[in-house]
Amino acid sequence: MRVHLHPQRRTVEIAGRRRVAQLLAELDILPGTAMVIRGDLLLTDAEVVEDAEEVEVRAVISGGGP
């Protein structure tokens, strides 16, 4: 699978299918700190990404006060 990492602006190739939680662990990304997106869909930790698919991993960023 092809994984586009943002905001790092890099792409990695990972062989085989993975659950989203496994993919994040393999990339050393803590759960809850990133969103995994396939097309227009936000994926949950339990969903599977197939070998031939492309996904985006976007960091979750929160802002300060008002």
Sine and cosine of phi, psi and omega as CSV:
sin_phi,cos_phi,sin_psi,cos_psi,sin_omega,cos_omega
0.00,0.00,0.44,-0.90,0.05,-1.00
-0.97,-0.24,0.79,-0.61,-0.05,-1.00
-0.87,-0.50,0.88,-0.48,0.04,-1.00
-0.99,-0.12,0.86,-0.51,-0.04,-1.00
-0.98,-0.18,0.78,-0.62,0.02,-1.00
-0.80,-0.60,0.66,-0.75,0.19,0.98
-1.00,0.02,0.17,0.99,-0.05,-1.00
-0.91,0.42,-0.34,0.94,-0.01,-1.00
0.84,0.55,0.75,0.67,0.09,-1.00
-0.69,-0.72,0.36,-0.93,-0.02,-1.00
-0.82,-0.58,0.69,-0.73,0.05,-1.00
-0.82,-0.57,0.47,-0.88,0.07,-1.00
-0.96,-0.30,0.76,-0.65,0.03,-1.00
-0.80,-0.61,0.79,-0.61,-0.03,-1.00
-0.99,0.12,0.63,-0.78,0.08,-1.00
1.00,-0.05,0.14,-0.99,0.02,-1.00
-1.00,-0.09,0.50,-0.86,-0.03,-1.00
-0.57,-0.82,0.52,-0.85,0.26,-0.97
-0.95,0.31,0.46,-0.89,-0.02,-1.00
-0.82,0.57,-0.69,0.73,0.00,-1.00
-0.87,0.50,-0.65,0.76,0.03,-1.00
-0.92,0.39,-0.65,0.76,0.02,-1.00
-0.87,0.49,-0.74,0.67,0.01,-1.00
-0.88,0.47,-0.67,0.74,0.01,-1.00
-0.88,0.47,-0.67,0.75,0.00,-1.00
-0.90,0.43,-0.51,0.86,0.02,-1.00
-1.00,0.02,0.08,1.00,-0.04,-1.00
0.85,0.53,0.66,0.75,0.04,-1.00
-0.92,-0.38,0.81,-0.59,-0.02,-1.00
-0.94,0.33,0.66,-0.75,0.08,-1.00
-0.85,0.53,0.60,-0.80,0.00,-1.00
1.00,0.04,-0.13,0.99,0.02,-1.00
-0.96,-0.27,-0.02,1.00,-0.02,-1.00
-0.51,-0.86,0.44,-0.90,0.11,-0.99
-0.94,-0.33,0.63,-0.77,0.07,-1.00
-0.93,-0.36,0.82,-0.58,-0.14,-0.99
-0.83,-0.55,0.75,-0.66,0.09,-1.00
-0.88,-0.48,0.94,-0.35,-0.06,-1.00
0.90,0.44,-0.88,-0.47,0.03,-1.00
-0.97,-0.23,0.14,0.99,-0.10,-0.99
-0.96,-0.29,0.73,-0.68,0.13,-0.99
-1.00,0.08,0.81,-0.58,-0.08,-1.00
-1.00,-0.09,0.55,-0.84,0.09,-1.00
-1.00,0.02,0.23,-0.97,-0.02,-1.00
-0.86,0.51,-0.47,0.88,-0.08,-1.00
-1.00,0.06,-0.22,0.97,-0.05,-1.00
-0.96,0.28,0.46,-0.89,-0.06,-1.00
-0.98,-0.22,0.70,-0.71,0.12,-0.99
-0.96,-0.27,0.83,-0.56,-0.04,-1.00
-0.98,0.18,0.34,-0.94,-0.06,-1.00
-0.83,0.55,-0.61,0.79,-0.09,-1.00
-1.00,0.06,0.03,1.00,-0.09,-1.00
-1.00,-0.03,0.28,-0.96,0.12,-0.99
-0.88,-0.48,0.68,-0.73,0.06,-1.00
-0.71,-0.70,0.34,-0.94,0.13,-0.99
-0.93,-0.36,0.64,-0.77,0.13,-0.99
-0.90,-0.44,0.91,-0.41,-0.04,-1.00
-0.92,-0.40,0.74,-0.67,0.04,-1.00
-0.92,0.40,0.63,-0.78,0.08,-1.00
-1.00,0.02,0.84,-0.54,-0.05,-1.00
-0.85,-0.53,0.79,-0.61,0.06,-1.00
-0.93,-0.36,0.52,-0.85,-0.03,-1.00
-0.99,-0.12,0.10,-0.99,0.03,-1.00
-0.99,0.16,-0.30,-0.95,-0.06,-1.00
-0.92,0.39,-0.19,-0.98,-0.10,-1.00
-0.88,0.47,0.00,0.00,0.00,0.00
